Amino acid sequence: MSLQLKIDYPESLPDAMQKSREQFEEEAKWAMAAKLFEMKQISSGTAAALVGTDRVSFLLNLHRYNVVVIDLTEKELLSDLENA
């Protein structure tokens, strides 16, 4: 089962962003998925499904939203390097 989210926005917003309505709505989905992933609220797989793409493509596009794929603290990174 799939649910749908409806968001009201000004009719002029897509034009202001120099996008078609469809492009704007697609961009909004990506932005929401990227932010939820960044906040660690959803996995990359769930975020990819939300925007209708595969996980690798989602991860490769995160730079468009200034979201890092690997977000480790210095301590976590050093621990990973020691255990490599």
N, C-alpha and C positions, 0 to 999 in steps of 0.2 A: 504494500500500500504506500502511496506517495501523498504527501501533503503539499499544499501550495501556500506561499507567502505573498501577500499583496501589499505593495508599498505605494503610497501616493507621492507623486513628485510633480513639480511645476512643469507644465507642457513645454516651456521654453528651455528647460534644463539640458536636454540633449543638444539642441542648437547652440547653447552657450558653450558646451564642451566640444562643439564641432563634430558631433557624432549623430548617426541616425538613431531612431528610437531603439531599434534592435541592438545596435552596437552599445548604446548606453546601458541597456538592461543586462547585456552579457558582461560588460565591464563591472557593473554593480554586483553581479553574482560572484565574479572572480575576486573582487575586493572583499566581499563578505567572507568568502571561503578562506582567502589568504589571512585575513585578520583573525578569524576563529582558530586557524591553524597556529598562527603566531602566538596567540594567547594560550595555546595548549588545551583548547576546549574540544577540538576534534583532531583526528588523525589525518595524515596526508591522504590516505585511501578514501576516507569519508569526504574530505574536501574535494578530491578529484571527482568523486561520484556526484557531488553537489554541482559542479560546473560541467559535468558530462565529458570528462576526459580521463585518460589513464594517469596513474600515480606519478610515473616518471615525467610526463609532460607537465603535470601540475607543479612538481618540484622544480623543473627547469624554468618555469615562468614566474617563480616567486620573486625574482630580482626586480620584476616590473613594479612590485609593491614594497620594495625595500625590506623584504622579509628574508632572513637568513635560513638556510636549510638546516645547518648544524648550529645549535645554540647551546654551547657548553660553557660552564664557568671555567676559569683558569685551573682550579683544583680538579674538576672533572676531566679536563683535557690532559693534564699531567698524569692523572691516574690511568687514563686510557693509553697514553704513550708508554708508561711503565709496564703495562700489562700486554703490550703489543708483541 
